[in-house]
Amino acid sequence: MKQERRLVTELPGPASRALAARRKAAVSGAVSVGNEVYIERGEGAILVDADGNQHIDFGAGIAVASVGHAAPAVVAAVAEQAARFEHTCFMVTPYDGYVEVCEQLNRLTPGDHAKRTALFNSGAEAVENAVKVARAYTGRKAVVAFDHAYHGRTNMTMALTAKVQPYKDGFGPFAPEVYRVPMAYPYRWPTGPERCAEEAFAEFASRVHVQVGEQHVAAVIVEPIQGEGGFIVPAPGFLKMVADWCTEHGVVFIADEVQTGFCRTGDWFASSHEGVVPDVVTTAKALGGGMPLAAVTGRAEIMDAPVVGGLGGTYGGNPVSCAAALAAISTMESEDLAGRALRVGEQVTARLATLAQVYPQIGEVRGRGAMLAMELVVPDGSKRPDAALAKAVVAGCARRGVVMLSCGTYGNVIRMLPPLVIEASLVEDAMDVLGEALAEALG
């Protein structure tokens, strides 16, 4: 497939509109859809809809398709494994693919200490199990999470997630013993970015001491770059201070790398940018190369703490997903996708910086590697979020054949997560479209 944007109908086209009508009649209305084009196939960074339109994918299924859609090595591995067997349940009759994925995660995650891994199905499931492991290891109950956090949609992970709409509204009560503290959010820190790290850490340590007690905390969980909350890159040094505090007080430091992991930020894991070695790392999304797979990897003594049989699940570490993961990891290494993420980031950042010079509505451009965003605000010096503008820009991109995503606690951030194999020409085209959509939305 030629890697180019190509529109042959209006968007959405007639076939997609027909499928949307079927969806409305068959699918729960609680399942949202951000773009009403229905996809039939994909390759690389291109998605082809039911009407034959070719879209540039700047979402990668929310950071899943990092090795590209229909990556040849992944497709071959999935087909070969499916032809042998699709499922036995690792807890009933184990198989080598599960073991090999665990070996690779133990090798790749930060730190040279002895590690163990357990496999699951989704990022939320991985986070939930990481909390279980931390509680079993420490004998403590409390878990500390941050403002703007997103950790999933299960009961425990909804408790950890900061944003009510749409993730928590009407679904409580939530799991207890979860405490929230401020995030070191440089753009919105009251005294400015220069003092953000030190002041945010001081507030973190004070609140935990007063409201929880260090001796009661099992784990602190944090996204090294917050995803759904707005692609917030913590102030430099903040994560290291929190990690050191955890070590001092015998608290398990959990890095939620579900969205940031596997080369997305220009390194295998975003924790490494801050020189942080987490006690436990949760992964999913890009790990499976498009197939559902998640993992919890951590220090051996922590991961071995739960009772035998305390971790597991029917589908966790499905053999087809494991085969896909091994092929995806091999592709990431052989094609240096961490390096490619840095190059994509440089290209996108340069274009966003140019737009920011023209449009004061772009309050900040931020991110690392190919995990980038721009925060849109009312240009009156107040930094008031402009969610309506973000929504209009995303819709304008969609009408032109570029899949773009929004996010943020206030709904005013446009995030960019292209497949790491994307060609430079597609990046340029997508940035042109973004500029057109922004100009159109501003009239």
N, C-alpha and C positions, 0 to 999 in steps of 0.2 A: 504494500500500500504506500502510495506517495504521501510523505509527511507534509501535508498542506491543508489549510482551511479552505473548504469549498462548499458553497451554498447553492442548492438547486431548487429549493422551495422557500417560502416564508417560514419563519420559526415561531412556534412549532408548526410542522407541516401536517398535512391531512392524516397521514398514518399515525403520527404521534397524537394528534387530537382524538382520533378514534380510540387509541389505547388509553388515553386519559379518561375518556368516558367509561370504558370498561373498568378501569381502576376505581373510579368513584363508586361504581356499583358493587365492587367485590372486596375492596381493601378497606380496613378500618380508617376512618377519617382522622384518627389520632396519629397516623403515620404521615409525616409531612414530606413534601417533595419540593425541592428548591428550583428545579428546572423541568418543565414539562416536555422535554424531548426524550423519546424512548430509544435506548441504544440497542443495536443489533450486533455490533462487533467493534473491536478496537485493536489497534496495533501501535506500539510505541507511545507517542503522546497524542494520538488522534483517536477520537470516538466517532463512529458512524451511526447515525440514527436510522429509524425505520423508514424515513423518506430519502435516504441516501446522502444527507448532508454530512459533511466532515467537520467536526468541532475540535478546536484545540483544547486539551484538557489541562486546566490549571488547578485542578483539585485532587487528581489521582485517587479518587474514591476516599477522600480525607486521608491522604498520606499513605495509602495502601500500595498503590501500583508504582512504587519507586523504581522497579526494574523495567517498567513499561507494561502496557497492555499486551497480552499474548506473547510474553517473552519466550523465545524459542526454547531455551533450556528448561524453563518452568513447565511449558506445555508438554515437552517430551517426558519430563520426570513424572508429571501427573498421569499421563497416559500409560506409562510403563508400570507405575505402581497400581493404578486402578485395574490393569489387566491381571495383576498378580493377586491382590486382595485389597478391599476397601476398608475393612474394619474387623478387629477382633476384640477391642478394648485392651489397652496395655496392662490393666490390672488383672486381666483374665489369662491372656496368652500374649506376652510381650513380643517386641520385634525390634530390629536394629535401628530403624529410622528414628524412633523416639530417642534412643540412647545417643545417636550421632548428633541430633539437633541439640541435646543437652550438652554434649561435649563441645560443640561449636559455640554455644552461648557462654559456657564457662571460660572458653578461650578468649572470646571477643569482648565481653563486658569489662569495665574498668577494674583494675587491681590484679595483682599476681598472687593473691591468697587462694587457699583451697576453696572451691565453690561447688555448689550443687544446684540443680535446676529441676523444676516440675513444670509440665506443660498443661495448658488449658485451652479454652476456645475463643475468648474475647478479652479485650483490655480490661473491662470491668471485672470479669472473673479473675483475672490475674491480680488486680488491685485488692479485691476482696480476700484472696488467698494470702497475699503479702501481709495484710493486717492479721489474719489468723496466725501466720507463722511468727510475726513479731510478738503477738500476745503469748503464744505458747513458749517462746524463748525467754521473754522477760518476766512472765508471770504478772504483768501489769495490764491495765485495761484501756487507758486513755490514748487517743490518737489526735495529733495536732495537724490541721490542714490550713490552707491559706485562702485569703480573699482572692477572688477571680479564678479559683481552681475548678477544673473539670476532671472527674475521675470515673464517670460512668453512670449507668442507669439502674443498677441493682439497689436494693435497699441500703446496704452499707455505703456503696459508692455515691448514691444520691445524698446521703448524709455528709460525705466528704466534699461533694460538689457545692459551689457557692451560689450558683445562679438558680433562682426559683423558676422563672419562665424560660423555656417550657419544661425543664427537666424534673422539677419537684412538685409543681403545683397540683394539689389534690391527691398526692400519693403518700402522705405521711400517715402515722408517725414513723420517724426514721430511727435507725440504729443509734443507741445512746453512746455516751462517752467519746463524742467527737467535739473538738474545740477549734475555733477559727482565730487566726491571727493575721495581721496585715502583711501584704506582699510588698516587697521592695520594687515598686512600680515607678521608675524614674520620671516618666513624662508627667505623672499626676502626683508625685510626692510633694506635700505642701511646702516644704522649705527648699525644693529644687533638687535636681539629680545629684549634685555634688555631695550632699549629705545623706542621700537616700539609704545607702547600704548600712552605714553605722546606726542611723536612727531607727531604721526598720528592724535591725537586729536587736537593738536595745528594747524596742517595743515588744518584739517577739519574746525575748527572755523574761521581761517583766511580767507580761500577761500570763505566761506559762507558770512562772513562780507563784504569782498571786492567785490565779484562778484554778490551777490544776495541781501544781506541785510536781517538781521534776521526778520525784520518786514514784509517781503514778503513771508516767508517760511510757507507753510501750513503743510508740513510733511517731516520727514526724514524716509526713509524705508531701512531696513537692514535685511539680513538673519543672525540669531545668529551664525550659521555656514554656510558659503557660500557653496552651493551645486554644481551646474554646473561649477562654477568658479574654483573648485579644492578642495572642502572640507576644506576650509580655516577656521581655528579656530582663531578668532581675538585675539590679545594679551590681556591677562587678565587685566580687568579694563577699556578697551576701550569702550565697549558697555555702561557701567555705566556712563562714562563721557559724552557720546553722549546723553544718556537718560536724565541726569541731565541738560545738556545744553538745551534740548528740553523743559523741564519743566520751566527753567528760562525764555525762550523766547516765551512761549505760542505756541510751535510747537508740532504737534501730532507725537509721536514716534510710528511707525508701525513696528512690528516684523513680518517678513515673515517666518512663521513656517510651510510652506507647506510641505517641505521635512524633517524638523527637529522635527516636532510635533508628539505627541502620542507615547511616550516611546522610540523613536528611539535612543536618546542620553543617555538613562539611567535615564531620568526624563520625566515627562509628556511633558514638553516644554523646549527647549534648553535655553531660556531666563533665566530660573531659576538657571542655573549653574553660571550665572554672577550676580545674585541678582537683576535682572532687571524686573520691572513690566511695560510692554508696555501699552500705551494708547489704541492701537488697535492691534489685532493679526489676521493674515490670516492663514487659515488651509485648507487642502485638502488631497490628497493622502491617507494616512493610515486611515483618518477619516471614509471613506466609507467602509472599510473592503473589498475593491476590486470593489465596485460600485462607480460611479462618484458622488462626493459630495464635496462641498467646503463651507467655512464659513468666515464671518467677525465678530469678537467679539470685543467689546470695551466698554469703559466707557459709561454709559447710556446717559449722556448729549451729547457725541459726536455722538453716533449711532442714537439718536433721532433728530439730527440737520437737516438732509435733509427734503425737503418738502414731505408730505404724498404722496406715490406713486412713490417717487424718486428712491427707491430700489425695485428690484424684477426681474422677468423673468419667462418665461413659465414653464421651467423645474426645476428651482431652488428649492432645497429641495424636490425632487421627493420622493413620499411615500415609494417606494421600497428601494431607497438609504438610506432614513432615518431609515428604519427598519434594514438595514445592519449595519449602523453606530451604532445604539444602541446596537446591538449584539456584534459588534467589541469592543466598549468601555467596555461593560460588561466583555468580554473575557480578555481585557488588565488588568482590575482590578482584576478579580478572579485568573488569572494565573500570576500576578505580572510580566508583560512583561517589565516593566522598570528595574526590578531587573535582568531579564533574559538578557536584552540588555547589562547590565554591565558585566555579566558573559561571554557573547559572545565576548564583547570588550576585556576583559582580555585575553581570549584564542587567539583571532586573533592578538592582539598587541604583545603578547609573540612570536608568530610565525614570524610576520613581523620583529620584532627586531632581531631575529636570522638570517633571510635572509639579513637584513641590515648589519650585521657584515661580511657577506660573499661577498656581492655585493655593491661596492661603488657607483654603479649607483642609488641606493636608497638614494636619497638626504634627504628625511624626511619621517617619519611615523607619522601620525597625525589623530585626530578625537576624538569623544567621544562616549561611548557606542558602539552600533552596527552600527555606521556611521563612517567608517574608510577608510583611504587611504594611498597610498605611492606615493610620487612624484619622478619621474625618471628623471635623469639628466646625462649629459656627465661628467664622473668622472675626470675632470681636474682642479677642484676648481672653475670653472666659474659659476656653477649652471645653465649652459645652458640647457634648456628643451630638453628632448629626446622623442618627440612624436612618432617617428618610433618604438622605443623600446616598448612603452606602447601599441601601436597597435599590435605589434607582440606578446606580452605577452597575451593580451586579446584573440587574435586568437588562440594561443596555448592552452589556457584554454578551449576555445570552442571546439576544436578538441578532447579534453579529457573528455568532458561532464560536464564542469563547466561554468555556465553563469556568466561572469564577465563584468564590465562596466568601461569605461574610462571617463574622464572629464577633466576640467581645461581650463583656458584661453589659455594655450599653448598646450593643448591636450596631456599632459605628465603625467597625474595623473590616477592611477587605484583606483577606489572606490569600496567599499564593503558594501552592504546593504542587508544582508540575512534576510529572515523572522525571527522574534524574537523568534519563536518557534523552530528554528533549533536545531537538536540534536548535542551534542558535537562531536560525531563520524563523522558527515557530515562536521563539521567545520575542523576537522583534515584532512579529505580526501581532501577537497577543498584547504587547505593550502599546502598539499603535491603536488597537481596538479599545484598550482601557482608556487611553487619552480621549478617543472619540466619545466614549460613553460618559466620561466625566464632563466633557464640554457640553454634551447634549443635556445631561442632568442639571447643569448649572444655567442652562438657557443661553 
